[in-house]
Amino acid sequence: DAPEAGARLEVDGKEAGLVTSVVYSPGLGRYIALGYVRKRHAVLGTELSVSGGKQHAVEVAALPFV
């Protein structure tokens, strides 16, 4: 299952941002998402979790994803 747009991004259980869109990438073979992340967490490689429903681990990455 993919995270949903509007889901909260968290670090250590504290709000760090918001998922804005999610799409499946056939080239990468997985879901990718865009979102807003608080400046202090916007460092490449920072690990975040997506709250709500099923927990998802995500990572701050540079664009483009490939």
PDB file of N, H, CA, C and O in Angstrom:
ATOM      1  N   ASP A   1       0.829  -1.192   0.000  1.00  0.00           N
ATOM      2  CA  ASP A   1       0.000   0.000   0.000  1.00  0.00           C
ATOM      3  C   ASP A   1       0.866   1.245   0.000  1.00  0.00           C
ATOM      4  O   ASP A   1       1.915   1.286   0.643  1.00  0.00           O
ATOM      5  N   ALA A   2       0.425   2.246  -0.716  1.00  0.00           N
ATOM      6  H   ALA A   2      -0.428   2.212  -1.238  1.00  0.00           H
ATOM      7  CA  ALA A   2       1.151   3.510  -0.795  1.00  0.00           C
ATOM      8  C   ALA A   2       0.658   4.473   0.280  1.00  0.00           C
ATOM      9  O   ALA A   2      -0.489   4.379   0.716  1.00  0.00           O
ATOM     10  N   PRO A   3       1.508   5.390   0.706  1.00  0.00           N
ATOM     11  CA  PRO A   3       1.023   6.442   1.598  1.00  0.00           C
ATOM     12  C   PRO A   3       0.006   7.297   0.841  1.00  0.00           C
ATOM     13  O   PRO A   3      -0.002   7.305  -0.390  1.00  0.00           O
ATOM     14  N   GLU A   4      -0.837   8.006   1.560  1.00  0.00           N
ATOM     15  H   GLU A   4      -0.830   7.999   2.560  1.00  0.00           H
ATOM     16  CA  GLU A   4      -1.857   8.829   0.918  1.00  0.00           C
ATOM     17  C   GLU A   4      -1.483  10.302   0.960  1.00  0.00           C
ATOM     18  O   GLU A   4      -0.847  10.765   1.906  1.00  0.00           O
ATOM     19  N   ALA A   5      -1.887  11.037  -0.081  1.00  0.00           N
ATOM     20  H   ALA A   5      -2.404  10.661  -0.849  1.00  0.00           H
ATOM     21  CA  ALA A   5      -1.721  12.485  -0.080  1.00  0.00           C
ATOM     22  C   ALA A   5      -2.452  13.036   1.135  1.00  0.00           C
ATOM     23  O   ALA A   5      -3.565  12.610   1.444  1.00  0.00           O
ATOM     24  N   GLY A   6      -1.827  13.978   1.817  1.00  0.00           N
ATOM     25  H   GLY A   6      -0.924  14.324   1.565  1.00  0.00           H
ATOM     26  CA  GLY A   6      -2.407  14.562   3.013  1.00  0.00           C
ATOM     27  C   GLY A   6      -1.910  13.930   4.299  1.00  0.00           C
ATOM     28  O   GLY A   6      -2.172  14.450   5.384  1.00  0.00           O
ATOM     29  N   ALA A   7      -1.193  12.809   4.195  1.00  0.00           N
ATOM     30  H   ALA A   7      -0.981  12.387   3.314  1.00  0.00           H
ATOM     31  CA  ALA A   7      -0.665  12.142   5.389  1.00  0.00           C
ATOM     32  C   ALA A   7       0.457  12.977   6.007  1.00  0.00           C
ATOM     33  O   ALA A   7       1.188  13.680   5.309  1.00  0.00           O
ATOM     34  N   ARG A   8       0.573  12.882   7.323  1.00  0.00           N
ATOM     35  H   ARG A   8      -0.021  12.311   7.890  1.00  0.00           H
ATOM     36  CA  ARG A   8       1.631  13.603   8.038  1.00  0.00           C
ATOM     37  C   ARG A   8       2.957  12.874   7.912  1.00  0.00           C
ATOM     38  O   ARG A   8       3.003  11.644   7.930  1.00  0.00           O
ATOM     39  N   LEU A   9       4.029  13.632   7.785  1.00  0.00           N
ATOM     40  H   LEU A   9       3.992  14.632   7.771  1.00  0.00           H
ATOM     41  CA  LEU A   9       5.387  13.101   7.860  1.00  0.00           C
ATOM     42  C   LEU A   9       5.888  13.381   9.265  1.00  0.00           C
ATOM     43  O   LEU A   9       5.677  14.470   9.799  1.00  0.00           O
ATOM     44  N   GLU A  10       6.554  12.394   9.867  1.00  0.00           N
ATOM     45  H   GLU A  10       6.725  11.510   9.433  1.00  0.00           H
ATOM     46  CA  GLU A  10       7.009  12.538  11.251  1.00  0.00           C
ATOM     47  C   GLU A  10       8.461  12.121  11.414  1.00  0.00           C
ATOM     48  O   GLU A  10       8.981  11.295  10.664  1.00  0.00           O
ATOM     49  N   VAL A  11       9.096  12.710  12.409  1.00  0.00           N
ATOM     50  H   VAL A  11       8.674  13.381  13.019  1.00  0.00           H
ATOM     51  CA  VAL A  11      10.432  12.315  12.859  1.00  0.00           C
ATOM     52  C   VAL A  11      10.323  12.145  14.366  1.00  0.00           C
ATOM     53  O   VAL A  11       9.940  13.080  15.069  1.00  0.00           O
ATOM     54  N   ASP A  12      10.654  10.968  14.863  1.00  0.00           N
ATOM     55  H   ASP A  12      10.965  10.209  14.291  1.00  0.00           H
ATOM     56  CA  ASP A  12      10.564  10.679  16.297  1.00  0.00           C
ATOM     57  C   ASP A  12       9.180  11.011  16.862  1.00  0.00           C
ATOM     58  O   ASP A  12       9.059  11.505  17.984  1.00  0.00           O
ATOM     59  N   GLY A  13       8.137  10.733  16.070  1.00  0.00           N
ATOM     60  H   GLY A  13       8.234  10.332  15.160  1.00  0.00           H
ATOM     61  CA  GLY A  13       6.766  10.956  16.522  1.00  0.00           C
ATOM     62  C   GLY A  13       6.291  12.395  16.476  1.00  0.00           C
ATOM     63  O   GLY A  13       5.165  12.684  16.882  1.00  0.00           O
ATOM     64  N   LYS A  14       7.131  13.308  15.988  1.00  0.00           N
ATOM     65  H   LYS A  14       8.045  13.074  15.659  1.00  0.00           H
ATOM     66  CA  LYS A  14       6.754  14.720  15.904  1.00  0.00           C
ATOM     67  C   LYS A  14       6.553  15.112  14.445  1.00  0.00           C
ATOM     68  O   LYS A  14       7.266  14.636  13.562  1.00  0.00           O
ATOM     69  N   GLU A  15       5.577  15.982  14.201  1.00  0.00           N
ATOM     70  H   GLU A  15       4.997  16.368  14.918  1.00  0.00           H
ATOM     71  CA  GLU A  15       5.263  16.391  12.839  1.00  0.00           C
ATOM     72  C   GLU A  15       6.457  17.063  12.169  1.00  0.00           C
ATOM     73  O   GLU A  15       7.079  17.964  12.731  1.00  0.00           O
ATOM     74  N   ALA A  16       6.767  16.598  10.935  1.00  0.00           N
ATOM     75  H   ALA A  16       6.261  15.867  10.478  1.00  0.00           H
ATOM     76  CA  ALA A  16       7.898  17.145  10.182  1.00  0.00           C
ATOM     77  C   ALA A  16       7.484  17.637   8.809  1.00  0.00           C
ATOM     78  O   ALA A  16       8.281  18.279   8.124  1.00  0.00           O
ATOM     79  N   GLY A  17       6.250  17.352   8.384  1.00  0.00           N
ATOM     80  H   GLY A  17       5.603  16.830   8.940  1.00  0.00           H
ATOM     81  CA  GLY A  17       5.806  17.784   7.074  1.00  0.00           C
ATOM     82  C   GLY A  17       4.522  17.109   6.658  1.00  0.00           C
ATOM     83  O   GLY A  17       3.781  16.576   7.484  1.00  0.00           O
ATOM     84  N   LEU A  18       4.264  17.139   5.338  1.00  0.00           N
ATOM     85  H   LEU A  18       4.866  17.572   4.667  1.00  0.00           H
ATOM     86  CA  LEU A  18       3.006  16.663   4.787  1.00  0.00           C
ATOM     87  C   LEU A  18       3.233  16.087   3.393  1.00  0.00           C
ATOM     88  O   LEU A  18       3.930  16.691   2.578  1.00  0.00           O
ATOM     89  N   VAL A  19       2.649  14.925   3.115  1.00  0.00           N
ATOM     90  H   VAL A  19       2.082  14.435   3.777  1.00  0.00           H
ATOM     91  CA  VAL A  19       2.692  14.330   1.775  1.00  0.00           C
ATOM     92  C   VAL A  19       1.685  15.082   0.909  1.00  0.00           C
ATOM     93  O   VAL A  19       0.539  15.275   1.314  1.00  0.00           O
ATOM     94  N   THR A  20       2.113  15.511  -0.293  1.00  0.00           N
ATOM     95  H   THR A  20       3.044  15.355  -0.622  1.00  0.00           H
ATOM     96  CA  THR A  20       1.201  16.233  -1.183  1.00  0.00           C
ATOM     97  C   THR A  20       0.716  15.384  -2.347  1.00  0.00           C
ATOM     98  O   THR A  20      -0.407  15.571  -2.816  1.00  0.00           O
ATOM     99  N   SER A  21       1.545  14.446  -2.829  1.00  0.00           N
ATOM    100  H   SER A  21       2.457  14.294  -2.448  1.00  0.00           H
ATOM    101  CA  SER A  21       1.119  13.585  -3.936  1.00  0.00           C
ATOM    102  C   SER A  21       1.931  12.300  -3.932  1.00  0.00           C
ATOM    103  O   SER A  21       3.068  12.256  -3.460  1.00  0.00           O
ATOM    104  N   VAL A  22       1.311  11.249  -4.475  1.00  0.00           N
ATOM    105  H   VAL A  22       0.388  11.285  -4.859  1.00  0.00           H
ATOM    106  CA  VAL A  22       1.932   9.926  -4.519  1.00  0.00           C
ATOM    107  C   VAL A  22       1.609   9.307  -5.876  1.00  0.00           C
ATOM    108  O   VAL A  22       0.488   9.421  -6.372  1.00  0.00           O
ATOM    109  N   VAL A  23       2.606   8.650  -6.470  1.00  0.00           N
ATOM    110  H   VAL A  23       3.517   8.557  -6.067  1.00  0.00           H
ATOM    111  CA  VAL A  23       2.401   7.979  -7.755  1.00  0.00           C
ATOM    112  C   VAL A  23       3.302   6.759  -7.821  1.00  0.00           C
ATOM    113  O   VAL A  23       4.373   6.740  -7.214  1.00  0.00           O
ATOM    114  N   TYR A  24       2.875   5.743  -8.555  1.00  0.00           N
ATOM    115  H   TYR A  24       2.005   5.758  -9.048  1.00  0.00           H
ATOM    116  CA  TYR A  24       3.718   4.561  -8.751  1.00  0.00           C
ATOM    117  C   TYR A  24       4.678   4.841  -9.897  1.00  0.00           C
ATOM    118  O   TYR A  24       4.259   5.307 -10.956  1.00  0.00           O
ATOM    119  N   SER A  25       5.959   4.561  -9.696  1.00  0.00           N
ATOM    120  H   SER A  25       6.300   4.183  -8.835  1.00  0.00           H
ATOM    121  CA  SER A  25       6.983   4.740 -10.728  1.00  0.00           C
ATOM    122  C   SER A  25       7.357   3.388 -11.319  1.00  0.00           C
ATOM    123  O   SER A  25       8.049   2.606 -10.667  1.00  0.00           O
ATOM    124  N   PRO A  26       6.910   3.092 -12.554  1.00  0.00           N
ATOM    125  CA  PRO A  26       7.285   1.820 -13.175  1.00  0.00           C
ATOM    126  C   PRO A  26       8.805   1.700 -13.348  1.00  0.00           C
ATOM    127  O   PRO A  26       9.356   0.604 -13.251  1.00  0.00           O
ATOM    128  N   GLY A  27       9.476   2.822 -13.603  1.00  0.00           N
ATOM    129  H   GLY A  27       9.029   3.713 -13.682  1.00  0.00           H
ATOM    130  CA  GLY A  27      10.922   2.803 -13.790  1.00  0.00           C
ATOM    131  C   GLY A  27      11.675   2.410 -12.537  1.00  0.00           C
ATOM    132  O   GLY A  27      12.699   1.731 -12.611  1.00  0.00           O
ATOM    133  N   LEU A  28      11.174   2.835 -11.379  1.00  0.00           N
ATOM    134  H   LEU A  28      10.342   3.386 -11.319  1.00  0.00           H
ATOM    135  CA  LEU A  28      11.809   2.505 -10.107  1.00  0.00           C
ATOM    136  C   LEU A  28      11.198   1.266  -9.468  1.00  0.00           C
ATOM    137  O   LEU A  28      11.787   0.669  -8.566  1.00  0.00           O
ATOM    138  N   GLY A  29      10.006   0.880  -9.942  1.00  0.00           N
ATOM    139  H   GLY A  29       9.528   1.364 -10.674  1.00  0.00           H
ATOM    140  CA  GLY A  29       9.342  -0.297  -9.388  1.00  0.00           C
ATOM    141  C   GLY A  29       8.805  -0.082  -7.983  1.00  0.00           C
ATOM    142  O   GLY A  29       8.699  -1.033  -7.209  1.00  0.00           O
ATOM    143  N   ARG A  30       8.463   1.161  -7.642  1.00  0.00           N
ATOM    144  H   ARG A  30       8.549   1.933  -8.271  1.00  0.00           H
ATOM    145  CA  ARG A  30       7.920   1.474  -6.318  1.00  0.00           C
ATOM    146  C   ARG A  30       7.187   2.806  -6.371  1.00  0.00           C
ATOM    147  O   ARG A  30       7.232   3.527  -7.368  1.00  0.00           O
ATOM    148  N   TYR A  31       6.509   3.109  -5.267  1.00  0.00           N
ATOM    149  H   TYR A  31       6.473   2.524  -4.457  1.00  0.00           H
ATOM    150  CA  TYR A  31       5.823   4.385  -5.160  1.00  0.00           C
ATOM    151  C   TYR A  31       6.817   5.487  -4.827  1.00  0.00           C
ATOM    152  O   TYR A  31       7.791   5.267  -4.107  1.00  0.00           O
ATOM    153  N   ILE A  32       6.556   6.676  -5.362  1.00  0.00           N
ATOM    154  H   ILE A  32       5.765   6.855  -5.947  1.00  0.00           H
ATOM    155  CA  ILE A  32       7.329   7.859  -5.001  1.00  0.00           C
ATOM    156  C   ILE A  32       6.329   8.929  -4.568  1.00  0.00           C
ATOM    157  O   ILE A  32       5.178   8.927  -5.006  1.00  0.00           O
ATOM    158  N   ALA A  33       6.769   9.826  -3.722  1.00  0.00           N
ATOM    159  H   ALA A  33       7.703   9.828  -3.366  1.00  0.00           H
ATOM    160  CA  ALA A  33       5.868  10.855  -3.205  1.00  0.00           C
ATOM    161  C   ALA A  33       6.578  12.200  -3.167  1.00  0.00           C
ATOM    162  O   ALA A  33       7.803  12.279  -3.071  1.00  0.00           O
ATOM    163  N   LEU A  34       5.784  13.240  -3.245  1.00  0.00           N
ATOM    164  H   LEU A  34       4.790  13.176  -3.323  1.00  0.00           H
ATOM    165  CA  LEU A  34       6.263  14.601  -3.044  1.00  0.00           C
ATOM    166  C   LEU A  34       5.578  15.138  -1.803  1.00  0.00           C
ATOM    167  O   LEU A  34       4.477  14.715  -1.451  1.00  0.00           O
ATOM    168  N   GLY A  35       6.235  16.064  -1.152  1.00  0.00           N
ATOM    169  H   GLY A  35       7.130  16.408  -1.438  1.00  0.00           H
ATOM    170  CA  GLY A  35       5.629  16.649   0.034  1.00  0.00           C
ATOM    171  C   GLY A  35       6.417  17.852   0.507  1.00  0.00           C
ATOM    172  O   GLY A  35       7.468  18.194  -0.037  1.00  0.00           O
ATOM    173  N   TYR A  36       5.889  18.471   1.515  1.00  0.00           N
ATOM    174  H   TYR A  36       5.036  18.193   1.957  1.00  0.00           H
ATOM    175  CA  TYR A  36       6.566  19.577   2.180  1.00  0.00           C
ATOM    176  C   TYR A  36       7.190  19.044   3.460  1.00  0.00           C
ATOM    177  O   TYR A  36       6.559  18.301   4.212  1.00  0.00           O
ATOM    178  N   VAL A  37       8.451  19.438   3.699  1.00  0.00           N
ATOM    179  H   VAL A  37       8.963  20.042   3.088  1.00  0.00           H
ATOM    180  CA  VAL A  37       9.163  19.005   4.901  1.00  0.00           C
ATOM    181  C   VAL A  37       9.718  20.248   5.585  1.00  0.00           C
ATOM    182  O   VAL A  37      10.250  21.142   4.928  1.00  0.00           O
ATOM    183  N   ARG A  38       9.591  20.298   6.900  1.00  0.00           N
ATOM    184  H   ARG A  38       9.159  19.571   7.434  1.00  0.00           H
ATOM    185  CA  ARG A  38      10.150  21.433   7.644  1.00  0.00           C
ATOM    186  C   ARG A  38      11.647  21.546   7.339  1.00  0.00           C
ATOM    187  O   ARG A  38      12.338  20.544   7.157  1.00  0.00           O
ATOM    188  N   LYS A  39      12.118  22.767   7.290  1.00  0.00           N
ATOM    189  H   LYS A  39      11.557  23.581   7.439  1.00  0.00           H
ATOM    190  CA  LYS A  39      13.494  23.060   6.872  1.00  0.00           C
ATOM    191  C   LYS A  39      14.527  22.229   7.633  1.00  0.00           C
ATOM    192  O   LYS A  39      15.482  21.740   7.030  1.00  0.00           O
ATOM    193  N   ARG A  40      14.355  22.065   8.924  1.00  0.00           N
ATOM    194  H   ARG A  40      13.580  22.463   9.414  1.00  0.00           H
ATOM    195  CA  ARG A  40      15.362  21.342   9.719  1.00  0.00           C
ATOM    196  C   ARG A  40      15.432  19.852   9.365  1.00  0.00           C
ATOM    197  O   ARG A  40      16.407  19.181   9.702  1.00  0.00           O
ATOM    198  N   HIS A  41      14.399  19.331   8.685  1.00  0.00           N
ATOM    199  H   HIS A  41      13.607  19.876   8.411  1.00  0.00           H
ATOM    200  CA  HIS A  41      14.380  17.923   8.286  1.00  0.00           C
ATOM    201  C   HIS A  41      14.629  17.743   6.787  1.00  0.00           C
ATOM    202  O   HIS A  41      14.619  16.615   6.296  1.00  0.00           O
ATOM    203  N   ALA A  42      14.852  18.835   6.055  1.00  0.00           N
ATOM    204  H   ALA A  42      14.860  19.752   6.454  1.00  0.00           H
ATOM    205  CA  ALA A  42      14.976  18.781   4.600  1.00  0.00           C
ATOM    206  C   ALA A  42      16.409  18.489   4.142  1.00  0.00           C
ATOM    207  O   ALA A  42      16.856  19.015   3.123  1.00  0.00           O
ATOM    208  N   VAL A  43      17.108  17.669   4.878  1.00  0.00           N
ATOM    209  H   VAL A  43      16.745  17.241   5.705  1.00  0.00           H
ATOM    210  CA  VAL A  43      18.476  17.281   4.540  1.00  0.00           C
ATOM    211  C   VAL A  43      18.420  15.946   3.801  1.00  0.00           C
ATOM    212  O   VAL A  43      17.760  15.011   4.253  1.00  0.00           O
ATOM    213  N   LEU A  44      19.120  15.855   2.651  1.00  0.00           N
ATOM    214  H   LEU A  44      19.656  16.615   2.284  1.00  0.00           H
ATOM    215  CA  LEU A  44      19.110  14.609   1.878  1.00  0.00           C
ATOM    216  C   LEU A  44      19.454  13.422   2.761  1.00  0.00           C
ATOM    217  O   LEU A  44      20.404  13.461   3.543  1.00  0.00           O
ATOM    218  N   GLY A  45      18.664  12.368   2.621  1.00  0.00           N
ATOM    219  H   GLY A  45      17.892  12.337   1.986  1.00  0.00           H
ATOM    220  CA  GLY A  45      18.901  11.146   3.371  1.00  0.00           C
ATOM    221  C   GLY A  45      18.179  11.073   4.706  1.00  0.00           C
ATOM    222  O   GLY A  45      18.185  10.022   5.348  1.00  0.00           O
ATOM    223  N   THR A  46      17.547  12.179   5.146  1.00  0.00           N
ATOM    224  H   THR A  46      17.542  13.033   4.625  1.00  0.00           H
ATOM    225  CA  THR A  46      16.805  12.159   6.403  1.00  0.00           C
ATOM    226  C   THR A  46      15.674  11.141   6.313  1.00  0.00           C
ATOM    227  O   THR A  46      14.910  11.147   5.347  1.00  0.00           O
ATOM    228  N   GLU A  47      15.564  10.279   7.301  1.00  0.00           N
ATOM    229  H   GLU A  47      16.185  10.275   8.085  1.00  0.00           H
ATOM    230  CA  GLU A  47      14.510   9.269   7.325  1.00  0.00           C
ATOM    231  C   GLU A  47      13.309   9.799   8.090  1.00  0.00           C
ATOM    232  O   GLU A  47      13.433  10.317   9.199  1.00  0.00           O
ATOM    233  N   LEU A  48      12.144   9.657   7.471  1.00  0.00           N
ATOM    234  H   LEU A  48      12.043   9.236   6.570  1.00  0.00           H
ATOM    235  CA  LEU A  48      10.881  10.100   8.052  1.00  0.00           C
ATOM    236  C   LEU A  48       9.923   8.922   8.060  1.00  0.00           C
ATOM    237  O   LEU A  48      10.170   7.910   7.405  1.00  0.00           O
ATOM    238  N   SER A  49       8.834   9.054   8.798  1.00  0.00           N
ATOM    239  H   SER A  49       8.634   9.876   9.330  1.00  0.00           H
ATOM    240  CA  SER A  49       7.776   8.052   8.727  1.00  0.00           C
ATOM    241  C   SER A  49       6.491   8.765   8.344  1.00  0.00           C
ATOM    242  O   SER A  49       6.301   9.944   8.646  1.00  0.00           O
ATOM    243  N   VAL A  50       5.611   8.031   7.674  1.00  0.00           N
ATOM    244  H   VAL A  50       5.765   7.074   7.429  1.00  0.00           H
ATOM    245  CA  VAL A  50       4.311   8.555   7.280  1.00  0.00           C
ATOM    246  C   VAL A  50       3.298   8.011   8.264  1.00  0.00           C
ATOM    247  O   VAL A  50       3.181   6.796   8.428  1.00  0.00           O
ATOM    248  N   SER A  51       2.565   8.894   8.918  1.00  0.00           N
ATOM    249  H   SER A  51       2.659   9.880   8.784  1.00  0.00           H
ATOM    250  CA  SER A  51       1.592   8.455   9.914  1.00  0.00           C
ATOM    251  C   SER A  51       0.240   8.185   9.273  1.00  0.00           C
ATOM    252  O   SER A  51      -0.030   8.595   8.144  1.00  0.00           O
ATOM    253  N   GLY A  52      -0.589   7.493  10.015  1.00  0.00           N
ATOM    254  H   GLY A  52      -0.370   7.160  10.932  1.00  0.00           H
ATOM    255  CA  GLY A  52      -1.938   7.205   9.549  1.00  0.00           C
ATOM    256  C   GLY A  52      -2.005   5.854   8.869  1.00  0.00           C
ATOM    257  O   GLY A  52      -1.203   5.560   7.983  1.00  0.00           O
ATOM    258  N   GLY A  53      -2.961   5.027   9.282  1.00  0.00           N
ATOM    259  H   GLY A  53      -3.612   5.266  10.002  1.00  0.00           H
ATOM    260  CA  GLY A  53      -3.105   3.707   8.679  1.00  0.00           C
ATOM    261  C   GLY A  53      -1.825   2.912   8.831  1.00  0.00           C
ATOM    262  O   GLY A  53      -1.306   2.761   9.937  1.00  0.00           O
ATOM    263  N   LYS A  54      -1.325   2.413   7.735  1.00  0.00           N
ATOM    264  H   LYS A  54      -1.747   2.536   6.837  1.00  0.00           H
ATOM    265  CA  LYS A  54      -0.078   1.650   7.730  1.00  0.00           C
ATOM    266  C   LYS A  54       1.115   2.600   7.782  1.00  0.00           C
ATOM    267  O   LYS A  54       1.147   3.599   7.064  1.00  0.00           O
ATOM    268  N   GLN A  55       2.082   2.295   8.621  1.00  0.00           N
ATOM    269  H   GLN A  55       2.055   1.483   9.204  1.00  0.00           H
ATOM    270  CA  GLN A  55       3.294   3.117   8.715  1.00  0.00           C
ATOM    271  C   GLN A  55       4.199   2.861   7.519  1.00  0.00           C
ATOM    272  O   GLN A  55       4.372   1.717   7.097  1.00  0.00           O
ATOM    273  N   HIS A  56       4.774   3.922   6.976  1.00  0.00           N
ATOM    274  H   HIS A  56       4.634   4.851   7.318  1.00  0.00           H
ATOM    275  CA  HIS A  56       5.695   3.831   5.854  1.00  0.00           C
ATOM    276  C   HIS A  56       6.973   4.568   6.212  1.00  0.00           C
ATOM    277  O   HIS A  56       6.924   5.670   6.759  1.00  0.00           O
ATOM    278  N   ALA A  57       8.109   3.972   5.910  1.00  0.00           N
ATOM    279  H   ALA A  57       8.149   3.077   5.467  1.00  0.00           H
ATOM    280  CA  ALA A  57       9.385   4.659   6.081  1.00  0.00           C
ATOM    281  C   ALA A  57       9.702   5.365   4.775  1.00  0.00           C
ATOM    282  O   ALA A  57       9.578   4.768   3.706  1.00  0.00           O
ATOM    283  N   VAL A  58      10.111   6.634   4.842  1.00  0.00           N
ATOM    284  H   VAL A  58      10.212   7.120   5.710  1.00  0.00           H
ATOM    285  CA  VAL A  58      10.443   7.402   3.649  1.00  0.00           C
ATOM    286  C   VAL A  58      11.757   8.133   3.892  1.00  0.00           C
ATOM    287  O   VAL A  58      12.225   8.234   5.026  1.00  0.00           O
ATOM    288  N   GLU A  59      12.331   8.631   2.832  1.00  0.00           N
ATOM    289  H   GLU A  59      11.950   8.549   1.911  1.00  0.00           H
ATOM    290  CA  GLU A  59      13.626   9.311   2.923  1.00  0.00           C
ATOM    291  C   GLU A  59      13.615  10.562   2.058  1.00  0.00           C
ATOM    292  O   GLU A  59      13.079  10.544   0.950  1.00  0.00           O
ATOM    293  N   VAL A  60      14.206  11.655   2.554  1.00  0.00           N
ATOM    294  H   VAL A  60      14.642  11.669   3.455  1.00  0.00           H
ATOM    295  CA  VAL A  60      14.335  12.878   1.777  1.00  0.00           C
ATOM    296  C   VAL A  60      15.322  12.610   0.646  1.00  0.00           C
ATOM    297  O   VAL A  60      16.439  12.152   0.888  1.00  0.00           O
ATOM    298  N   ALA A  61      14.907  12.896  -0.595  1.00  0.00           N
ATOM    299  H   ALA A  61      14.000  13.268  -0.791  1.00  0.00           H
ATOM    300  CA  ALA A  61      15.741  12.646  -1.775  1.00  0.00           C
ATOM    301  C   ALA A  61      15.765  13.875  -2.669  1.00  0.00           C
ATOM    302  O   ALA A  61      14.857  14.704  -2.625  1.00  0.00           O
ATOM    303  N   ALA A  62      16.804  13.986  -3.474  1.00  0.00           N
ATOM    304  H   ALA A  62      17.542  13.312  -3.510  1.00  0.00           H
ATOM    305  CA  ALA A  62      16.908  15.067  -4.445  1.00  0.00           C
ATOM    306  C   ALA A  62      16.067  14.733  -5.679  1.00  0.00           C
ATOM    307  O   ALA A  62      15.837  13.564  -5.989  1.00  0.00           O
ATOM    308  N   LEU A  63      15.620  15.757  -6.363  1.00  0.00           N
ATOM    309  H   LEU A  63      15.806  16.707  -6.111  1.00  0.00           H
ATOM    310  CA  LEU A  63      14.917  15.577  -7.632  1.00  0.00           C
ATOM    311  C   LEU A  63      15.912  15.691  -8.772  1.00  0.00           C
ATOM    312  O   LEU A  63      16.861  16.465  -8.648  1.00  0.00           O
ATOM    313  N   PRO A  64      15.758  14.985  -9.852  1.00  0.00           N
ATOM    314  CA  PRO A  64      14.787  13.920 -10.039  1.00  0.00           C
ATOM    315  C   PRO A  64      15.196  12.681  -9.253  1.00  0.00           C
ATOM    316  O   PRO A  64      16.339  12.561  -8.811  1.00  0.00           O
ATOM    317  N   PHE A  65      14.228  11.741  -9.083  1.00  0.00           N
ATOM    318  H   PHE A  65      13.300  11.839  -9.442  1.00  0.00           H
ATOM    319  CA  PHE A  65      14.455  10.552  -8.275  1.00  0.00           C
ATOM    320  C   PHE A  65      15.422   9.568  -8.923  1.00  0.00           C
ATOM    321  O   PHE A  65      15.981   8.718  -8.229  1.00  0.00           O
ATOM    322  N   VAL A  66      15.631   9.659 -10.220  1.00  0.00           N
ATOM    323  H   VAL A  66      15.177  10.349 -10.784  1.00  0.00           H
ATOM    324  CA  VAL A  66      16.503   8.701 -10.918  1.00  0.00           C
ATOM    325  C   VAL A  66      17.827   9.321 -11.255  1.00  0.00           C
ATOM    326  O   VAL A  66      18.685   8.662 -11.843  1.00  0.00           O
TER     327      VAL A  66
END
